[in-house]
Amino acid sequence: MPDGIGTDHQRIDGRAKVTGGARYASDVMLGNVAHAWLVTSAIARGHITGMDEAAARAVPGVLEVFSHRNMHGAVAETEFFAKGGYVGSTIRPLESDRIWHDGQIVAMVVADTLEAAREAAFRLQVEYREEQPAAGFDAAGVEVKAASEGGFEDPEVGDADRAYGNAEVKIEAEYSTPTQHHNPIELFTTTAHWVGGKLELHEGSQFVHGLKNGVAAQLGIDPADVHVVSPFVGGAFGSRGSLTQRTALVAEAARRLGRPVKLVPTRDQGFTIATYRAETRQKVKLAAGRDGKLQALVHEGWEVTSRPDPYKVGGTATTARIYACPNVRTKVNLVHADRNTPGFMRSPPELPYMFALESAMDELAVALNMDPVELRRVNDTQREPIKGLPYSSRNLVGCLDAGAKAFGWERRNPAPRSMRQGEWLVGWGMATSIYPTHIGAATARVTLLPSGHARVQTAAHDVGTGAYTAIGLAAAEGLGVSLDKVAVELGDSDLPPAPVAGGSNTTASVCNVVMKACDEIRARRAQGQQGAIEVYAENVPEGLPPEAIGKLYQGRNALGGGLEGGKQAMAAFGAIFVEVRVHERTREVRVPRAVGAFAAGRIVSPRQAHSQLTGGMIWGIGAALHETTEIDHRTARYMNDNLSEYLVPVNADIQQLDVIMLDERDSQANPLGIKGIGELGNVGTNAAVANAVFHATGTRPRHLPVRIEQLLG
């Protein structure tokens, strides 16, 4: 079989990554580089009243101490990313003496060596006037606003409250999900270097054109004078999708000092200088007839955000549309507290909100005395219920069938506490997975040489998902060459722009525009053109305006598709089945096996797709049992801001995990029929684990992560 979409290959960048040949932002070596170290606030709300720099400046090798005293006005205000701008937080550190949140940057020390910068930073004496902070839910002083005040549309249809009141069977429950932090292994490094009035930035990024234009706007320079380099990203999960305020500070320091400046923040600083997953509380009400068909769905959520920024998770946009239900009412509320601004984190809306809905569906199945798989089957729909849009394709039933068969679901005794192995209570749970299918405006340059070798150039990003390989396979198919003859260049703002590596859109967006360029090359060859052929191509998906390409060059993202707009709803689906074992006396929870079955369009690179879905399910298990950022509610400060106390699954936590990828072709989603999968595998997995814990113990976990103390009561 010739190389192309669907053929199995190891990553073309794999050898470089495992041998150290891949260079990340922290690996960049420049001559005469100065080193920066951040000083962050020890309080969460108040003002800086004094700063004694004498001891810091006395450290040999210190070049400058940057603070609000000498940086006020240096960085211009720019629009919030979620409003179509660049920055993930509008809080500008070093702009004034005001403290908005714990761990806010209050100074940056730059020295000849990293050791000198660190020593001086610890010697810097900062005094504060502290005010009582509001850490989040239930705290005095928080401000609650409806997300609809900022333009969010709460999905609604029919009369859900009336239908709920009249229903035969109904359940009502409250759920919560915690604050979680990305913790990518690569730290949030920035290296800035000015050459002849032009700025070069080396920084891990999910959107180099957004970073380029955003920093230019902050520093008041022409975007053409900014060059961003990010060929490899050592983990992102959303944390590098928007511009953080640190970048402009490093760039301005390099400009003033006339030499390159490199910042490698610490692990704990990454908890507060970048974004994180917002904490949520949710209330779900479901009503159904005795046949299990939903009659009403009410879903209301509350989400923590910062004081100035209206970041919203907004997961009801998905939960309102996944099942057939004639009466739906939803509402999202923002709780403004003294915290740093949250942001996108793998499956940002779906992971927390689908946990609540899929847990509630399991509770409804118990109330109906109905198998939870059958409950989802009878509520399957080929049209989303809010606007009645048809799904471009939807094979949830196929996922339910394949997953149940592989898992052996028919052997499940539905009664809680009915299955055991020795001292371990055994529980089987399941949940639906969904992720909206997005595709963005994109550009690419493809060159075919007389030797048969090809080069693909686009400013897309490989955030660890295997994008180099997927894009290379598309070009190999489009040009009829083997993959080893295709060179793929990514992650450089000098290349034609591609969308942000978020919303699981990269493979669909970039492969379609690359194939468009390949089609043109083949057409020119057919017309007799000889020699090297270079084609630049643009692709604007249906539903996006023609000016989407121009906005892309300006670093403004444009994604189409999804569940909410256009002529059809587009999404990938899955079904997750999980077995847990809970020790009868200690209530320790283990996950010995899990099965995920997914219908996610045309699979471009099977090996990488399997890896992404497996990793997503592991992430979901971690979200259910391990992962939470602990907060001191008295001081609004993070407590476990390190990798020794911030728990994630390790090898011993993951045993048998199987992934099934169903064949699905969806030419309506995009010409190549590609659906995103990077975020699909973790959606619903946390609910499947929690549902299995209920089946094992008879105790319903409604608050994540599931902890021993919840099961002992």
SULDALIN-V294580 format. One record per run of one state. SS is the DSSP state (alpha for helix, beta for strand, coil for the rest). FROM is the first residue (numbers start at 0). TO is the last residue. If there is no record, write none. Layout:
SS	FROM	TO
SS	FROM	TO
//
This chain:
coil	0	12
alpha	13	18
coil	19	23
alpha	24	26
coil	27	32
beta	33	39
coil	40	44
beta	45	51
coil	52	52
alpha	53	56
coil	57	60
beta	61	65
coil	66	66
alpha	67	70
coil	71	78
beta	79	79
alpha	80	82
coil	83	85
beta	86	86
coil	87	96
beta	97	98
coil	99	103
beta	104	110
coil	111	112
alpha	113	122
coil	123	123
beta	124	129
coil	130	141
beta	142	145
alpha	146	149
coil	150	154
beta	155	156
coil	157	158
alpha	159	165
coil	166	167
beta	168	176
coil	177	178
beta	179	179
coil	180	187
beta	188	194
coil	195	196
beta	197	202
coil	203	206
alpha	207	218
coil	219	221
alpha	222	224
beta	225	228
coil	229	241
beta	242	242
coil	243	244
alpha	245	256
coil	257	259
beta	260	263
coil	264	268
alpha	269	272
coil	273	275
beta	276	276
coil	277	278
beta	279	287
coil	288	292
beta	293	304
coil	305	314
alpha	315	318
coil	319	326
beta	327	335
coil	336	346
alpha	347	367
coil	368	370
alpha	371	377
coil	378	381
beta	382	382
coil	383	388
beta	389	390
coil	391	394
alpha	395	406
coil	407	407
alpha	408	410
coil	411	418
beta	419	420
coil	421	422
beta	423	435
coil	436	436
beta	437	439
coil	440	440
beta	441	447
coil	448	452
beta	453	456
coil	457	457
beta	458	458
coil	459	465
alpha	466	478
coil	479	481
alpha	482	484
beta	485	488
coil	489	490
beta	491	491
coil	492	495
beta	496	496
coil	497	504
alpha	505	525
coil	526	531
beta	532	538
coil	539	546
alpha	547	552
coil	553	557
beta	558	560
coil	561	566
beta	567	568
coil	569	569
beta	570	582
coil	583	587
beta	588	598
coil	599	599
beta	600	600
coil	601	604
alpha	605	624
coil	625	629
beta	630	631
coil	632	635
beta	636	637
coil	638	649
alpha	650	652
coil	653	654
beta	655	661
coil	662	672
beta	673	673
coil	674	683
alpha	684	696
coil	697	701
beta	702	702
coil	703	706
alpha	707	711
coil	712	712
//
